[in-house]
Amino acid sequence: MSAEPSEECRSEDVLREKHAQSAARN
């Protein structure tokens, strides 16, 4: 396994963070 996260994993993390922020706002 590579030390750096794959682009796909990074994208999922970003989406999850955005969802978390949206949920926090509501």
Backbone as JSON, one array per atom type, in Angstrom:
{
  "sequence": "MSAEPSEECRSEDVLREKHAQSAARN",
  "N": [[0.86, -1.21, 0.0], [0.51, 2.23, -0.79], [2.07, 5.07, 0.76], [0.98, 7.59, 0.42], [-2.4, 8.74, 0.15], [-4.76, 7.53, -2.24], [-6.1, 9.26, -5.16], [-8.82, 8.83, -5.38], [-9.54, 8.05, -2.76], [-8.89, 10.39, -1.47], [-10.71, 12.14, -2.62], [-13.07, 11.06, -1.65], [-12.73, 11.58, 1.05], [-12.78, 14.37, 1.01], [-15.39, 14.85, 0.12], [-16.77, 13.73, 2.24], [-15.99, 15.45, 4.28], [-17.16, 17.84, 3.39], [-19.84, 17.1, 3.54], [-20.04, 16.75, 6.28], [-19.58, 19.37, 7.18], [-21.8, 20.62, 6.05], [-23.84, 19.32, 7.43], [-23.29, 20.21, 9.97], [-23.86, 22.9, 9.72], [-26.64, 22.91, 9.29]],
  "CA": [[0.0, 0.0, 0.0], [1.32, 3.46, -0.86], [1.91, 5.93, 1.94], [0.04, 8.68, 0.08], [-3.75, 8.27, -0.18], [-5.08, 7.64, -3.67], [-6.98, 10.4, -5.48], [-10.21, 8.44, -5.06], [-9.72, 8.13, -1.3], [-8.86, 11.8, -1.09], [-12.0, 12.73, -3.04], [-14.11, 10.62, -0.69], [-12.52, 12.33, 2.3], [-13.23, 15.75, 0.79], [-16.86, 14.83, 0.09], [-17.24, 13.47, 3.62], [-15.8, 16.68, 5.05], [-18.19, 18.79, 2.95], [-21.12, 16.65, 4.12], [-19.99, 17.03, 7.73], [-19.77, 20.82, 7.36], [-23.21, 20.94, 5.73], [-24.67, 18.82, 8.53], [-23.05, 21.08, 11.13], [-24.58, 24.17, 9.48], [-28.09, 22.69, 9.49]],
  "C": [[0.89, 1.25, 0.0], [1.05, 4.34, 0.37], [0.9, 7.03, 1.65], [-1.32, 8.11, -0.3], [-4.04, 8.46, -1.66], [-6.03, 8.81, -3.92], [-8.42, 10.06, -5.11], [-10.46, 8.57, -3.57], [-9.77, 9.58, -0.87], [-10.19, 12.45, -1.44], [-13.08, 12.33, -2.04], [-13.97, 11.4, 0.61], [-13.06, 13.75, 2.16], [-14.76, 15.8, 0.83], [-17.39, 14.63, 1.5], [-17.1, 14.75, 4.45], [-16.89, 17.7, 4.68], [-19.54, 18.4, 3.56], [-21.15, 16.98, 5.61], [-20.22, 18.51, 7.97], [-21.22, 21.19, 7.11], [-24.1, 20.5, 6.89], [-24.5, 19.74, 9.75], [-23.82, 22.39, 10.95], [-26.06, 23.98, 9.78], [-28.37, 22.43, 10.96]]
}
